[in-house]
């Protein structure tokens, strides 16, 4: 019977979900959205964005009207984002372990995330391309923006969806329109380049000079034993 049954089998009434504070969830989503605009983080995730014109990639609202996969493939090829889809195709392989027998035979890498405002056919156009995930900007999912808890997914935005972010999450000066008394999290540091800060004249003048002479302690030995 290929492995037999397991001892104390897992139950369907396991506590799958955990309650997390609303502010923490919003903090996580805003942080992961911010990370999608940093090319170094996106490339560290393995996305092929070397030839794409910009990151984050914002397109006109005309792509929301597309209904054919052929048109969607043409757009991705034109934007030099097709190499990321090729990476997904080449990564398709059999799963290691028992999951092969549990209707999870094949696994593959994640491709681009397409975020739209109005679905006028865009989901039909993009849904059959391997690795692509589609999300409505009003229903952003943290597990899709940062799969596996790793930020920096390659995102393709429509223009209206990108403009809607300020209304959804607010800015540092203006609160959100849909979330009560919510502003974007502020930076703790205005300049995060620590090495540059430590080498600055102001800090170097304030600290004492480095002690170059090292006084080594000699091990005190017992003359009765040594």
C-alpha positions in Angstrom: 0.0 0.0 0.0 3.0 2.3 -0.6 3.9 3.6 2.8 0.7 2.5 4.6 -1.4 4.7 6.8 0.1 7.3 9.2 -0.1 7.1 13.0 -2.4 9.7 14.6 -3.5 11.1 11.2 -3.9 14.9 10.8 -7.4 16.2 11.4 -9.3 18.6 9.3 -10.3 20.6 12.4 -6.7 21.6 13.0 -6.4 25.3 14.0 -5.3 26.5 10.5 -5.6 30.2 11.0 -4.2 32.7 13.6 -5.7 36.0 14.6 -3.3 38.9 13.9 -3.8 42.6 14.9 -5.3 44.7 12.1 -2.5 47.3 12.4 0.2 44.5 12.0 -1.5 43.1 8.9 -1.7 46.6 7.3 2.0 47.2 8.2 2.9 43.9 6.6 1.0 44.6 3.4 2.3 48.2 3.0 5.9 46.9 3.6 5.5 44.2 1.0 4.0 46.6 -1.5 7.0 49.0 -0.9 9.4 46.1 -1.5 7.9 45.4 -4.9 9.4 48.7 -6.1 13.0 47.9 -5.1 14.7 46.2 -8.1 17.4 44.6 -5.8 14.8 42.8 -3.7 12.8 41.7 -6.8 15.9 40.3 -8.4 17.0 38.5 -5.2 13.7 36.6 -5.4 14.8 35.2 -8.8 12.6 37.3 -11.1 14.0 38.1 -14.5 13.6 41.9 -14.7 16.9 42.8 -16.3 15.3 44.2 -19.4 12.0 45.5 -18.1 11.6 49.3 -18.6 10.8 50.1 -14.9 10.1 48.7 -11.5 7.3 48.8 -10.4 5.8 48.2 -13.9 2.7 50.4 -14.4 0.6 50.0 -17.6 -2.3 51.9 -19.0 -5.9 50.8 -18.2 -6.3 49.5 -21.7 -5.0 46.1 -20.7 -8.0 45.7 -18.4 -10.1 45.4 -21.6 -8.1 42.5 -23.0 -9.9 39.2 -23.3 -7.4 37.0 -25.3 -4.4 35.2 -24.0 -2.6 36.0 -27.3 -2.9 39.7 -26.5 -1.6 39.3 -23.0 1.4 37.3 -24.2 2.1 40.1 -26.7 2.1 42.7 -24.0 4.5 40.6 -21.8 6.9 40.1 -24.7 6.8 43.8 -25.6 7.7 44.7 -22.0 10.5 42.2 -21.9 8.7 40.4 -19.0 8.3 37.1 -20.9 11.7 35.8 -19.6 10.1 35.6 -16.2 7.4 33.3 -17.6 10.1 31.2 -19.4 11.7 30.8 -16.0 8.4 29.5 -14.6 8.0 27.0 -17.5 11.5 25.7 -17.1 11.1 25.2 -13.3 8.1 22.8 -13.6 9.1 19.6 -12.0 7.8 16.7 -9.9 7.4 17.3 -6.1 9.7 15.5 -3.8 8.0 13.3 -1.2 4.5 11.8 -0.6 2.7 14.9 -2.0 3.0 13.2 -5.4 0.3 10.8 -4.4 -2.0 13.5 -2.9 -2.9 15.4 -6.1 0.1 17.8 -5.8 2.3 16.1 -8.3 4.0 19.1 -10.0 5.4 22.3 -8.6 6.7 25.4 -10.2 8.2 28.8 -9.4 6.0 32.0 -9.0 5.8 34.4 -11.9 4.6 38.1 -12.1 1.6 39.4 -10.0 -0.9 41.4 -12.1 -2.8 43.9 -10.0 -5.9 45.5 -11.6 -8.8 47.8 -10.6 -11.6 46.8 -12.9 -12.0 43.3 -14.4 -13.2 43.9 -17.9 -11.6 40.7 -19.3 -8.1 40.9 -17.9 -8.5 37.8 -15.7 -9.5 35.8 -18.8 -6.6 37.1 -20.7 -3.9 36.3 -18.1 -5.2 33.3 -16.2 -3.8 30.7 -18.5 -0.2 32.0 -18.6 1.9 29.8 -16.2 3.1 31.4 -13.0 0.9 34.5 -13.2 -1.4 35.5 -10.3 -4.2 38.1 -10.6 -5.4 40.3 -7.8 -7.9 43.2 -7.4 -6.3 46.2 -5.8 -9.2 46.5 -3.3 -8.6 42.9 -2.1 -4.8 42.6 -1.8 -3.6 39.4 -0.3 -0.4 39.3 1.6 0.3 35.7 0.8 0.3 36.6 -2.9 2.4 39.8 -2.7 5.0 38.1 -0.4 4.7 34.3 -1.0 6.4 32.3 1.7 6.9 35.4 3.8 9.6 36.7 1.4 9.0 40.3 0.1 9.9 41.4 -3.4 7.6 39.8 -5.9 7.5 41.2 -9.5 4.3 43.2 -9.8 2.6 44.6 -12.9 0.1 47.3 -12.0 -2.6 49.0 -14.0 -2.6 52.8 -13.9 -5.9 53.1 -12.0 -4.9 50.4 -9.5 -1.6 52.1 -8.7 -3.4 55.5 -8.2 -5.9 53.9 -5.9 -3.2 52.9 -3.3 -3.1 56.4 -1.9 -6.8 56.3 -1.2 -6.6 52.8 0.3 -3.6 53.2 2.6 -3.2 57.0 2.7 0.1 58.9 2.7 2.3 60.3 5.4 0.4 63.6 5.2 -3.1 62.4 4.4 -5.0 59.6 6.1 -6.7 56.7 4.3 -10.1 57.2 2.8 -11.3 53.7 3.5 -9.5 52.8 6.7 -10.4 54.9 9.8 -7.5 57.1 11.2 -4.9 55.1 9.2 -1.7 56.6 7.7 1.3 55.0 6.1 3.9 53.9 8.6 6.7 56.5 9.1 10.4 55.8 8.7 12.3 55.4 12.0 15.4 56.8 10.2 15.5 59.4 7.5 18.8 57.9 6.2 19.2 54.2 6.5 22.8 54.1 5.1 24.5 53.2 8.4 28.0 52.9 7.1 27.8 56.4 5.6 26.3 57.7 8.9 29.1 56.3 11.0 31.8 57.8 8.7 30.2 61.2 8.7 32.2 64.1 10.2 29.7 64.9 12.9 29.8 61.4 14.5 33.6 61.0 13.9 34.2 64.3 15.8 32.0 63.2 18.7 33.5 59.8 19.4 36.9 59.1 21.1 39.8 57.8 18.9 40.2 54.1 18.6 42.5 52.4 21.1 45.2 50.8 19.0 47.4 49.5 22.0 46.1 46.3 23.3 47.0 45.3 26.8 47.0 41.5 26.9 46.5 39.9 30.3 49.0 37.3 31.3 47.6 34.1 32.8 48.4 33.9 36.5 49.8 30.4 37.2 50.1 28.7 40.5 53.8 28.2 41.3 53.1 25.2 43.4 51.5 23.3 40.5 53.6 24.7 37.6 
